[in-house]
Amino acid sequence: MPYILISTRNRLETGPTMVGDEYSDPDLMNHLGARKTYVLGNNFSEYQVDDPPQVVLNKLELIGYRVVCMTGVGQTLAWCLHKDAV
């Protein structure tokens, strides 16, 4: 997948970081050390890591991802990254 969205809560800049959803590339999730989680009341799963966003962003940059944009939405910080097709 050429795009990935990562996010964290404003007061949890040290982690955990959400790095994907149920449709995310399993190999990429494995590379990030992510685990699939389910939140009671949601009808979807998410992948998360205990690393802070900075560590996740560094890992993604090393494999070719670039930050396209970043925003704050309420109490959530979100980054959209893209990887050029090879």
For each residue, the residues with C-beta under 8 A, 3 or more apart:
1: 4 24 25 28
2: 82 83 84 85
3: 68 80 81 82 83
4: 1 19 20 24 28 60 65 80 81 83
5: 20 78 79 80 81
6: 17 18 19 53 56 57 60 78 79 81
7: 17 18 76 77 78 79
8: 12 13 15 16 17 18 52 53 76 77
9: 12 75 76 77
10: 13 72 75 76 77
11: 75
12: 8 9 15 16
13: 8 10 52 53 77
14: 52
15: 8 12 49 50 51 52 53
16: 8 12 48 49 50 51
17: 6 7 8 48 49 51 52 53 55 56
18: 6 7 8 46 47 48
19: 4 6 24 29 32 34 47 48 49 56
20: 4 5 23 24 25 28 29 34 46 47
21: 24 44 45 46 47
22: 36 44 45 46
23: 20
24: 1 4 19 20 21 28 29 47
25: 1 20 28 29
26: 29 30
27: 30 31
28: 1 4 20 24 25 31 32
29: 19 20 24 25 26 32 34 36 47
30: 26 27 33 34
31: 27 28 59 63
32: 19 28 29 47 49 51 56 59 60
33: 30 49 51
34: 19 20 29 30 47 48 49
35: 47 48 49
36: 22 29 45 46 47
37: 45 46 47 48
38: 42 45 46
39: 42 46
40:
41:
42: 38 39 45 46
43:
44: 21 22
45: 21 22 36 37 38 42
46: 18 20 21 22 36 37 38 39 42
47: 18 19 20 21 24 29 32 34 35 36 37
48: 16 17 18 19 34 35 37
49: 15 16 17 19 32 33 34 35 56
50: 15 16
51: 15 16 17 32 33 55 56 59
52: 8 13 14 15 17 55 56
53: 6 8 13 15 17 56 57 77 79
54: 57 58
55: 17 51 52 58 59
56: 6 17 19 32 49 51 52 53 59 60
57: 6 53 54 60 61 67 79 81
58: 54 55 61 62
59: 31 32 51 55 56 62 63
60: 4 6 32 56 57 63 65 81
61: 57 58 64 65 66
62: 58 59
63: 31 59 60 83
64: 61 83 84
65: 4 60 61 81 82 83
66: 61 81 82 83
67: 57 70 79 80 81
68: 3 80 81 82
69: 79 80
70: 67 77 78 79 80
71: 77 78
72: 10 76 77 78
73: 76 78
74:
75: 9 10 11
76: 7 8 9 10 72 73
77: 7 8 9 10 13 53 70 71 72
78: 5 6 7 70 71 72 73
79: 5 6 7 53 57 67 69 70
80: 3 4 5 67 68 69 70
81: 3 4 5 6 57 60 65 66 67 68
82: 2 3 65 66 68
83: 2 3 4 63 64 65 66
84: 2 64
85: 2
86:
